[in-house]
């Protein structure tokens, strides 16, 4: 391998474009995602630590058992599974949009970006329903809304929970659980909402031919990195709150 000298600086690559040559925008996006991962990680570690040292904790199968228009049917985790499926599909459509961009397929980018945006809006709509449903059952930041108290607790715990533990720590556990739940899922939802807005901007730029004139669709790839990150974070949120 030969060397080249540029502006007095020695570089040890002269075989064409360097395999490590990334654009400034991509590097900054990776830095942003790394810092954001630390934030989500801090939230989830704090949640996990709090739960680990709690003798009693709300049961996910009891908290998340409802489904829109299903009445009083007991359908544990079915709705959040639908939410997860929607987000995964939106990640697939984003991959297809990025691929279309690499192929300079403007029509393909437009089509798959539209589907990605629809998926993001659908996910946010599902999350809004879930929040409103829990709010209707008196769950909110701080534990309960409108002064609701112990009468709300049985809905969120297993039926065979130790009565002594329930009486001594049930309210405190519910307060902590819902504080973490609404904070972390809200933080994630804000990221999804931001991603939808950015995707709409990218879509409009694509329609206007901005990236055709630039000769590349790198912006689609950069927003794709952000969208995949949001989807990946949801896997950890889903595991911590809904499965464990």
N, C-alpha and C positions, 0 to 999 in steps of 0.2 A: 504494500500500500504506500503510495507516494504522499508527499505533503505539499500543501500550498501555503503561501504567505499572503495575507490580506491585511492591508493597513498596518503592517508591522507585527501582526499577531499570527502566531503559528497555529495552523489547524491541521489535524491529522486525518483529513478525509478529502479525497479528490476523485472519488468514484461516482460522481453524480450527486444527487440530492442526499443529504445526510439522513439516515434512518431516524435520527433523534430530532430532526428539524420540525418543530411544531410552531404554529402561528402564536402570536402573542395572545390572541383571544382564547384559544384552546387552553393555553397554559394558565391564564387567569381563571378560566372556568373550573379547571381542576383544583386550583387553589381555593376557590370559593366553595366547591363541593367538599373539599377536605375539611375546611373550617366548619361548614354546616354539619358534617358528620360528627365532629366533636361535640357540637351543641346537642344534637339528637342523642348522641351517646351519653352525655351527661344527664339528660332527662331520664333516659331509660335505666341507666345505672342507679340513679337516685330512686326511681320507682322500684326496681328490683331489690335494692337494699332495704327499703321500707317494708316491702312485702315479706322479705325473708325474716325480718325480726318482729313480724306481727303474728300473734297467736291465732288470729281469726281474720278472714278476708272474704269479701264478696265473691260469689261463685259466678263465673262467666256464663254458665248454662242457665242460670237464673236471671242474670241481668240482661243478657242479649238473647231473648227467646221469642221475640215478636217479629212479625213480618207484615208489611203493609197490606191492608184489606183482608187479613187472615183472621180477624177477630181475636178470640182468646186462645187460639191454637198454640200449642207449645212446640215451637220450632227452633230449638237451640242452635245458634250460630249460622242459621240458614241465610239470614239477610246479610251478615258481614261476609259470608262466602260469596254472595252475589256481588257485593262491593269489590271484593278482591279480584273476582273474575273480570269485572269491568275494567279495573285498573291494569290488569295484566294484558287484556286485549288492546287497551290504548297504547301500551308499551310496544306491542307487536306492530300496530299501525304506524307508530313513530319510527320503528326500524325500517318499515317499508318506505316511509317518507324520506328518510336519510338515504336509502338505497336509490330511490328515484332521483334524488339530488345528485348523487355520484354519477348517475347516468345522464344527467342534464335533461331529465324528463319533467318538464314544468307541469304538465297535466297530472302526472303521477304524484308529484309533491303536493299539489293543490288537493287532490282527492284524499290522500292519506292524512294530510294535516287536518282536513275537515273532520275526518273520522276520529282523529286523536282528540280534537277539541270537543267533539260530541261525547267521547268517553270521559274526558275530564269533567264536563258539566254534569254528566250522569252520576259520576262518583260523588261530586259535591252535593247533588240533590239527595242522594242516598244518605250521605252524612248529615245533612240538614234534617232529614226525616228522623234519623236515629236520635239526634240531639233533642228534637222537639218531643219525641216519644218519651225519652227519659225525663225531660222537663215536666211533661204531663204527669209522670209518676213521681214527681217531687224531687228528682235527682238533679243537682246543679253544683256549681262551685261552692265549696264550703260544706257540702254534704246534702242539704235539703233546702228547698225554697219555701218561702211563705211560712216560715216557722214550723214546717212539718217536722215531726220527731220520730219517736220509736215506732209508731204505727207503720212507717214506711219501710222499716228495716227488713221484715220477713221476706219481702219480695226479692231481695238481693242476695240471700244466703241459702245454703243447702238446708233442706228440711230437717236433717238429722244433726245439725250443729249442736255442740255442747251448750245447754242452756246457761251454764255458769259463765262460759266464755262469751256467749252472746250478750248476756246482761252487762258484763263488765267492759267489753271492748267492741261491741258491735257498732255503736254509733261512731266511735273514733275511727274504726277501720273503714266504714263507709265514707266518712269525710275525706280521709286520705285518698281512698280509691278514686272518688269522683273528682277531686282536685287534680290528681295526676291525669285521669282520663280526659277530662275536658281541656286541660292545658296542652297535653301532648298531641291529642288528635286535632285540637284546634290549630296548633302550630303546624302540623302536617297539612291540614286543610288549607291554611294560608299559603303554603308552598304550592299546593295543587292549583289554587285560584290564581296565584302569580304565574304559574306555568301556562294556564289557559289563556291569560291575557297576553303573555309573550308569544304563544302559539298563534293567536289571532293576528298579532302584529306581523309575525313572520309570514302568515298566510297572505295578508294584504300586500306585503312587499313582493311575494312571489307572483301574485296576480298582476301587480303593476310592472313586473318584469325587472325588478331591481337586481336580482341575482343573475338573471340572464346577461344583463349589461356588465356585471362584475366578472362574469365568466366562471363563477363557481357558486355552490350552495353551502358554503361552510357554515353560515349562520344556522341553517337547518340542523347540521350536525352538532353544533354547540348547544342549541336548545334541546336537541335529542339527549345529550349527556345529562342535562338538568332533569329532563323528564324521567329518564331511567333511574336516576338517583332517587327521585321522589317515590317511584314505584318500589325500589329496593328498601327504602326506609319503611314503607308500609308493611313489608314482610316482617320486620322486627316489631313494629307496633302491633300488628295482627297477632304475632306469636305471644308477646308479653301480656296483652290485655285480654285477648279472646280465647287463647288456647291453654295457657299455663294457669 
